C-alpha cells in the first residue's frame, strides 16, 4: 500500500498550531482554545494543496524545560511524530516575538535531521511583518509570516510546503474507519494502543486526557484501517465549558466519519444514558456497532475470554440486550484493554460487519422473501385500508437500504416495518449493522 508524505506541525504551546491545522484541512477538527496545552495527542488528517495529498499531523505543545509527567508523555508523542514525518512545520508566535523556548525547540528539531519550514504565526497585518526578521536567529532559514486565524499567508506557506515534500505519492487505499467511543476514562486510548501496537495516544489515569478525536492509520493483515479515538461524552451537567462542548461535537463527528463504532463500556460502571445516546447516534448515522465490554478480566479472574459464553457472560449479554433493545443488531465483544485479552477478536469482527454492510440481496430473492413474510403475517387493516407491498429492491449505498413500493406509504406502521426488519435479519443476517426500510408509493416520489 502506498502511503502519503507526512508533515508534522510542531511548536510551543499556544502558538496557534491547532488553528493552522484546522485552516489547512478546512474544518475545525482539533479543539482550539486560548489556554495552553489544549492539544495533547497527535491529530492526523489528510490534506490537499494544488493536487498534492499529504498527511498533516498536529502535535501537543513542546516545553523542553518542563519535566512533569504529562509533558514527558507529550514529548514522546512529538518525537514519534517527528520520527515518522517527512517534513516539519515549526510554528512560532510572531506577536510575542522570539522566546527562549523557541530556541530550545529549534535545537531539538535540528537534531532530527529532518527538513524544517519555519512559520511565524499571528502576523495579522503588514506592520507586524517587520517583526519576523528576529526569527532568523533560530538558524532555520527563511521565516514565513502567516495568520492562521485569518488565513493570511497560509496559501503561500502551503506552496512552499508542497514544494519541499516528496511528490508523486499516490492516494492511499481507502481505509475502514473505526471510531472508539465511550465515557471518559473507560479505556479508549488503551484499546487504541493495543490495536496499533505502540504508545500512539497518551494514556493516563486522569479522566479526559484525550480531548480531540485522534485519527490513526494502521495496517492489520494487509488491510488499512483508520482508527478514531475520541474524547468521552459526558453528562450534560458536566459539559461546563467550550472545550468540553467541542469534545462532544468531535465525538459525534467521529461517529459520522466511521464505518464501524466500537462503543466501549466499563463493566464496573455498566450502561447509562451516554452509552445509549452514542448507540443512537451510530444507528441514526447508519454505522456498524460493536458493544465492547471492557475490564471483563475482573470477572473472569484470568479465565478465557474466547470460546463459548460462560454463565456470567450469558447473563450479562441478556441484561445488555434489555439495555440496548433498540440496538439488538449490535455485536458484543468482551475484552480487557489493559491486558489485551479479547482485543484480537475486534478487527475480525469489524471485517465481518463490513461484509454484512456490503451484502446485497438479489431482487428476485428479495421479492420472493417479501411475498412469503407478507403471506404468513399480512399487514394489519387500518382505517385508511390495508398496506399492499407490490415489490421491493435494495438500493446502492450504506447502510443496507431497502425500498418497498406500496399502495399507500401512510399505511406502513412502525410495528410492521420492525417485523420486516427482524425478518430480513433472521433470513439474511446483517449482524452488526443497521438497515433502513423505506416505503414509496408506486409510481410516486419517496414518502
C-alpha positions as CSV (number, residue, x, y, z in Angstrom):
1,X,0.0,0.0,0.0
2,X,1.3,3.4,-0.9
3,X,1.4,5.9,1.9
4,X,1.3,9.7,1.8
5,X,4.1,12.0,2.7
6,X,3.7,13.3,6.3
7,X,4.1,16.8,7.6
8,X,4.3,17.3,11.4
9,X,3.3,20.7,12.9
10,X,5.5,21.3,15.9
11,X,5.9,24.2,18.3
12,X,5.5,25.6,21.9
13,X,2.0,25.6,23.5
14,X,-0.5,28.2,22.4
15,X,1.4,29.4,19.3
16,X,-1.6,28.5,17.0
17,X,-0.7,25.0,15.8
18,X,-4.2,23.6,16.0
19,X,-5.7,26.7,14.4
20,X,-3.2,26.3,11.5
21,X,-4.0,22.6,11.3
22,X,-7.8,23.4,11.1
23,X,-7.1,26.1,8.5
24,X,-5.2,23.7,6.2
25,X,-7.6,20.7,6.5
26,X,-10.6,23.0,6.0
27,X,-12.7,22.3,9.1
28,X,-12.5,22.5,12.9
29,X,-11.1,19.1,13.8
30,X,-8.7,20.0,16.6
31,X,-10.1,21.7,19.7
32,X,-9.0,25.4,19.7
33,X,-8.9,27.5,22.8
34,X,-6.8,30.2,24.2
35,X,-5.4,28.1,27.0
36,X,-2.0,26.4,26.5
37,X,-1.9,22.7,26.3
38,X,-5.3,22.1,24.7
39,X,-3.8,19.7,22.2
40,X,-2.1,16.8,24.0
41,X,-2.0,14.0,21.5
42,X,-1.2,13.8,17.8
43,X,-4.1,14.5,15.3
44,X,-3.6,13.1,11.8
45,X,-5.7,14.1,8.8
46,X,-5.3,14.1,5.1
47,X,-4.8,17.5,3.4
48,X,-4.6,18.5,-0.2
49,X,-3.0,21.5,-1.8
50,X,-2.7,22.1,-5.5
51,X,-3.2,18.5,-6.3
52,X,-0.7,17.2,-3.7
53,X,-2.0,15.0,-0.9
54,X,-0.2,14.7,2.4
55,X,-0.8,13.6,5.9
56,X,-0.9,16.5,8.3
57,X,-0.1,15.9,12.0
58,X,-1.0,18.3,14.8
59,X,1.1,17.7,17.9
60,X,1.0,18.8,21.5
61,X,2.9,21.9,22.7
62,X,6.6,21.4,23.4
63,X,8.1,22.8,26.6
64,X,11.6,21.5,26.7
65,X,12.3,22.9,30.2
66,X,9.3,21.2,31.7
67,X,9.8,17.7,33.3
68,X,6.3,16.9,34.7
69,X,4.8,13.5,33.7
70,X,2.3,14.9,31.3
71,X,4.9,16.9,29.4
72,X,7.2,13.9,29.3
73,X,4.4,12.0,27.5
74,X,3.8,14.9,25.2
75,X,7.5,14.9,24.2
76,X,7.4,11.2,23.5
77,X,4.4,11.8,21.2
78,X,6.0,14.7,19.4
79,X,9.2,12.7,19.0
80,X,7.2,9.9,17.4
81,X,5.6,12.4,15.0
82,X,9.0,13.8,14.1
83,X,10.5,10.3,13.5
84,X,7.6,9.3,11.2
85,X,7.3,12.6,9.3
86,X,8.9,13.7,6.0
87,X,8.9,17.4,6.8
88,X,8.4,19.5,9.9
89,X,6.4,22.7,10.1
90,X,7.7,24.7,13.0
91,X,5.2,27.3,14.3
92,X,6.2,30.3,16.5
93,X,4.3,33.2,17.9
94,X,5.2,36.4,15.9
95,X,3.1,38.6,18.2
96,X,5.1,37.5,21.2
97,X,8.5,37.5,19.4
98,X,11.4,35.1,19.8
99,X,11.1,33.1,23.0
100,X,13.9,31.2,24.7
101,X,11.6,28.1,24.3
102,X,11.7,28.6,20.5
103,X,15.5,28.3,20.6
104,X,15.2,25.1,22.6
105,X,12.6,23.6,20.2
106,X,14.7,24.7,17.1
107,X,17.8,22.9,18.5
108,X,15.6,19.9,19.2
109,X,14.3,19.9,15.6
110,X,17.8,20.3,14.1
111,X,18.9,17.2,15.8
112,X,16.2,15.2,13.9
113,X,18.0,16.0,10.6
114,X,14.5,16.4,9.0
115,X,13.8,19.4,6.7
116,X,12.1,22.2,8.7
117,X,9.9,25.1,7.5
118,X,9.5,28.0,9.9
119,X,6.1,29.6,10.1
120,X,5.8,32.9,12.1
121,X,2.1,32.9,13.2
122,X,-0.2,35.7,14.3
123,X,1.2,38.2,11.8
124,X,-2.2,39.8,11.2
125,X,-1.1,42.9,9.3
126,X,1.7,44.5,7.3
127,X,3.1,46.4,10.3
128,X,3.9,43.1,12.1
129,X,5.8,41.6,9.2
130,X,9.0,43.5,10.2
131,X,8.9,41.5,13.4
132,X,9.6,38.2,11.6
133,X,13.3,39.0,11.0
134,X,14.2,38.4,14.6
135,X,13.3,34.7,13.9
136,X,16.3,34.3,11.6
137,X,18.2,34.0,14.9
138,X,16.7,30.4,15.2
139,X,19.0,29.4,12.4
140,X,16.3,27.7,10.3
141,X,16.5,29.6,7.0
142,X,13.7,32.0,5.9
143,X,10.7,32.5,8.3
144,X,7.3,32.7,6.6
145,X,4.8,35.2,8.0
146,X,1.2,33.8,8.4
147,X,-2.0,34.4,10.3
148,X,-3.7,31.0,10.8
149,X,-6.7,32.7,12.3
150,X,-7.4,34.9,9.3
151,X,-5.7,32.8,6.6
152,X,-3.2,35.4,5.7
153,X,-0.1,33.9,4.1
154,X,-1.3,30.3,4.6
155,X,-1.6,29.7,0.8
156,X,2.0,30.9,0.2
157,X,3.2,28.7,3.1
158,X,1.5,25.7,1.5
159,X,3.1,26.4,-1.8
160,X,6.5,26.2,-0.1
161,X,5.4,23.2,1.9
162,X,4.3,21.0,-1.0
163,X,7.5,22.1,-3.0
164,X,9.6,20.6,-0.2
165,X,7.8,17.3,0.5
166,X,8.1,14.1,-1.7
167,X,5.9,14.4,-4.8
168,X,4.1,11.7,-6.8
169,X,2.8,9.8,-3.8
170,X,-0.4,8.0,-4.7
171,X,-3.6,8.4,-2.8
172,X,-3.8,5.9,0.0
173,X,-6.1,2.9,-0.4
174,X,-9.5,3.6,1.3
175,X,-9.2,2.6,4.9
176,X,-12.1,1.2,7.0
177,X,-13.0,3.8,9.6
178,X,-13.3,2.6,13.2
179,X,-14.4,5.0,15.9
180,X,-13.6,4.2,19.6
181,X,-16.2,6.0,21.7
182,X,-17.4,5.9,25.3
183,X,-17.4,7.8,28.5
184,X,-14.1,9.5,29.7
185,X,-11.5,7.2,31.2
186,X,-13.2,4.0,30.1
187,X,-10.1,2.7,28.4
188,X,-10.4,4.1,24.8
189,X,-6.8,5.2,24.4
190,X,-5.5,2.0,26.0
191,X,-7.6,0.0,23.5
192,X,-6.2,2.1,20.6
193,X,-2.7,1.4,21.7
194,X,-3.4,-2.3,21.8
195,X,-4.8,-2.2,18.3
196,X,-2.0,-0.2,17.0
197,X,0.9,-1.8,18.9
198,X,2.5,1.4,20.1
199,X,2.0,4.2,22.5
200,X,0.2,6.2,19.9
201,X,-2.1,8.1,22.3
202,X,-1.2,9.4,25.7
203,X,-2.6,7.0,28.3
204,X,-3.1,8.5,31.8
205,X,-5.3,7.7,34.8
206,X,-6.6,11.3,34.6
207,X,-10.1,11.3,33.1
208,X,-10.3,13.3,29.9
209,X,-6.6,13.1,28.8
210,X,-7.7,12.7,25.2
211,X,-9.7,15.8,24.3
212,X,-9.6,15.7,20.5
213,X,-10.7,12.9,18.2
214,X,-7.4,11.3,17.1
215,X,-7.0,9.6,13.7
216,X,-4.5,6.8,13.5
217,X,-3.8,4.9,10.2
218,X,-2.7,1.3,10.7
219,X,-2.4,-1.8,8.6
220,X,-3.5,-5.1,10.1
221,X,-3.3,-8.3,8.0
222,X,-2.6,-6.2,4.9
223,X,-5.8,-4.3,5.4
224,X,-5.7,-0.5,6.1
225,X,-7.8,1.0,8.9
226,X,-8.3,4.5,10.2
227,X,-9.0,4.3,13.9
228,X,-10.5,7.3,15.5
229,X,-10.1,7.7,19.3
230,X,-12.3,10.4,20.9
231,X,-12.8,12.4,24.0
232,X,-15.5,10.8,26.0
233,X,-19.1,12.1,26.0
234,X,-20.0,13.4,29.4
235,X,-23.4,14.0,31.0
236,X,-24.8,17.4,30.2
237,X,-24.2,18.8,33.7
238,X,-20.5,18.1,33.2
239,X,-20.3,19.9,29.8
240,X,-19.4,23.1,31.5
241,X,-17.1,24.9,29.1
242,X,-16.3,25.4,25.5
243,X,-13.5,22.8,25.3
244,X,-15.8,20.1,26.6
245,X,-18.7,21.2,24.3
246,X,-16.3,21.0,21.3
247,X,-15.2,17.5,22.5
248,X,-18.8,16.3,22.4
249,X,-19.1,17.6,18.9
250,X,-15.9,15.8,18.0
251,X,-17.3,12.5,19.2
252,X,-20.4,13.0,17.1
253,X,-18.2,13.9,14.1
254,X,-16.0,10.8,14.7
255,X,-19.1,8.6,14.5
256,X,-20.1,10.3,11.3
257,X,-16.7,9.6,9.7
258,X,-16.5,6.0,10.9
259,X,-17.8,2.8,9.2
260,X,-18.0,0.8,12.5
261,X,-18.3,2.2,16.0
262,X,-16.7,0.5,19.0
263,X,-18.8,1.6,22.0
264,X,-16.6,0.9,25.0
265,X,-18.5,0.0,28.2
266,X,-16.8,-0.2,31.6
267,X,-18.0,-3.4,33.2
268,X,-17.9,-1.9,36.7
269,X,-19.9,1.2,35.8
270,X,-22.4,-0.5,33.5
271,X,-24.7,1.1,30.9
272,X,-26.0,4.6,31.3
273,X,-27.6,7.4,29.3
274,X,-24.4,8.3,27.5
275,X,-23.9,4.8,26.1
276,X,-27.5,4.7,24.8
277,X,-27.1,8.2,23.3
278,X,-23.9,7.1,21.4
279,X,-25.6,4.0,20.2
280,X,-28.5,6.1,19.0
281,X,-26.1,8.4,17.1
282,X,-24.4,5.4,15.5
283,X,-27.8,4.0,14.4
284,X,-29.1,7.3,13.0
285,X,-25.9,7.7,11.0
286,X,-26.1,4.2,9.7
287,X,-22.9,2.9,11.3
288,X,-21.9,-0.6,12.3
289,X,-21.9,-1.1,16.1
290,X,-19.9,-3.3,18.5
291,X,-20.6,-3.1,22.2
292,X,-17.2,-3.7,23.7
293,X,-17.3,-4.7,27.4
294,X,-14.0,-3.7,28.9
295,X,-12.4,-5.0,32.1
296,X,-14.1,-8.4,31.7
297,X,-10.9,-9.9,33.2
298,X,-12.1,-8.6,36.6
299,X,-15.0,-11.1,36.4
300,X,-13.1,-13.9,34.6
301,X,-10.2,-13.7,37.1
302,X,-7.7,-14.9,34.5
303,X,-10.2,-17.1,32.6
304,X,-10.5,-17.3,28.8
305,X,-12.4,-14.6,27.0
306,X,-12.7,-16.7,23.9
307,X,-14.9,-19.7,23.0
308,X,-18.4,-20.3,24.2
309,X,-20.2,-18.0,26.6
310,X,-19.8,-18.6,30.3
311,X,-22.8,-18.4,32.6
312,X,-21.6,-14.9,33.6
313,X,-21.3,-13.8,30.0
314,X,-24.7,-15.2,29.1
315,X,-26.3,-13.3,31.9
316,X,-24.5,-10.1,31.0
317,X,-25.5,-10.4,27.4
318,X,-29.1,-10.9,28.4
319,X,-29.0,-7.8,30.6
320,X,-27.2,-5.9,27.9
321,X,-29.9,-6.8,25.4
322,X,-32.5,-5.3,27.6
323,X,-30.5,-2.1,28.0
324,X,-29.9,-1.8,24.2
325,X,-33.2,-3.2,22.9
326,X,-33.4,-0.8,20.0
327,X,-29.9,-1.9,19.0
328,X,-30.4,-5.6,19.0
329,X,-28.4,-5.9,15.8
330,X,-25.2,-4.8,17.5
331,X,-22.3,-7.3,18.0
332,X,-20.9,-7.8,21.5
333,X,-17.2,-8.3,22.5
334,X,-15.6,-9.0,25.8
335,X,-12.1,-7.6,26.3
336,X,-9.5,-6.4,28.7
337,X,-7.8,-3.4,27.0
338,X,-5.2,-3.4,29.8
339,X,-4.0,-7.0,29.3
340,X,-5.0,-7.3,25.6
341,X,-7.3,-10.3,26.2
342,X,-10.0,-10.4,23.6
343,X,-8.7,-7.4,21.6
344,X,-7.6,-9.5,18.7
345,X,-11.2,-10.5,18.2
346,X,-12.2,-6.9,17.4
347,X,-10.7,-6.5,13.9
348,X,-12.1,-9.8,12.6
349,X,-15.5,-8.7,14.0
350,X,-15.2,-5.3,12.2
351,X,-14.4,-7.2,8.9
352,X,-17.5,-9.4,9.4
353,X,-19.7,-6.3,10.0
354,X,-18.2,-4.6,6.9
355,X,-19.1,-7.8,4.9
356,X,-22.6,-7.6,6.3
357,X,-22.9,-3.9,5.4
358,X,-21.9,-4.6,1.8
359,X,-24.1,-7.6,1.4
360,X,-26.6,-7.3,-1.4
361,X,-29.8,-9.4,-1.9
362,X,-30.8,-10.3,-5.4
363,X,-34.0,-8.6,-6.3
364,X,-35.8,-11.8,-7.3
365,X,-34.8,-13.4,-4.0
366,X,-35.8,-10.3,-2.0
367,X,-39.3,-10.2,-3.6
368,X,-40.0,-13.8,-3.0
369,X,-39.0,-13.3,0.6
370,X,-41.3,-10.3,1.0
371,X,-44.2,-12.2,-0.6
372,X,-43.7,-15.0,1.9
373,X,-43.5,-13.0,5.0
374,X,-46.5,-10.9,3.9
375,X,-48.5,-14.1,3.3
376,X,-47.7,-15.6,6.8
377,X,-48.1,-12.2,8.6
378,X,-50.2,-9.8,6.5
379,X,-50.1,-6.1,7.2
380,X,-52.9,-5.1,9.6
381,X,-56.1,-3.5,8.3
382,X,-56.2,0.2,9.3
383,X,-58.9,2.9,8.9
384,X,-57.4,4.0,5.6
385,X,-57.2,0.5,4.3
386,X,-54.6,-2.3,4.2
387,X,-50.9,-1.9,3.2
388,X,-50.1,-3.8,0.0
389,X,-46.4,-4.3,-1.0
390,X,-46.0,-4.6,-4.8
391,X,-42.3,-5.2,-4.9
392,X,-39.0,-4.4,-3.2
393,X,-35.5,-3.6,-4.1
394,X,-32.2,-3.0,-2.3
395,X,-30.6,0.4,-3.2
396,X,-26.9,1.2,-3.5
397,X,-25.0,2.8,-0.6
398,X,-24.7,2.2,3.2
399,X,-26.2,1.1,5.4
400,X,-28.1,-1.6,3.6
401,X,-31.3,0.1,2.4
402,X,-34.5,-1.5,1.1
403,X,-37.2,0.4,-0.8
404,X,-40.7,-1.1,-0.7
405,X,-43.1,0.0,-3.4
406,X,-46.6,0.1,-1.9
407,X,-50.2,1.3,-2.5
408,X,-50.0,3.9,0.3
409,X,-46.9,4.6,2.3
410,X,-49.0,6.1,5.1
411,X,-50.3,2.6,5.9
412,X,-46.7,1.4,6.8
413,X,-46.9,1.2,10.6
414,X,-43.7,1.2,12.6
415,X,-44.5,-2.2,14.1
416,X,-44.9,-3.8,10.7
417,X,-41.7,-2.1,9.5
418,X,-39.9,-3.6,12.6
419,X,-41.4,-7.0,11.6
420,X,-39.8,-6.7,8.1
421,X,-36.5,-5.6,9.7
422,X,-36.4,-8.6,12.1
423,X,-37.4,-11.0,9.3
424,X,-34.7,-9.7,7.0
425,X,-32.1,-10.2,9.7
426,X,-33.4,-13.7,10.5
427,X,-33.2,-14.7,6.9
428,X,-30.1,-12.8,5.6
429,X,-28.1,-11.7,8.6
430,X,-27.0,-8.1,8.6
431,X,-25.5,-8.6,12.0
432,X,-23.7,-5.6,13.5
433,X,-25.2,-3.0,11.1
434,X,-28.5,-1.0,11.0
435,X,-30.7,-1.4,7.9
436,X,-33.1,1.1,6.5
437,X,-36.6,0.3,5.1
438,X,-38.2,3.0,3.1
439,X,-41.8,2.9,1.7
440,X,-42.6,4.5,-1.6
441,X,-45.9,4.9,-3.3
442,X,-45.9,3.0,-6.5
443,X,-45.1,5.5,-9.3
444,X,-44.6,8.4,-6.9
445,X,-41.7,10.0,-5.1
446,X,-40.4,8.9,-1.8
447,X,-42.6,9.3,1.2
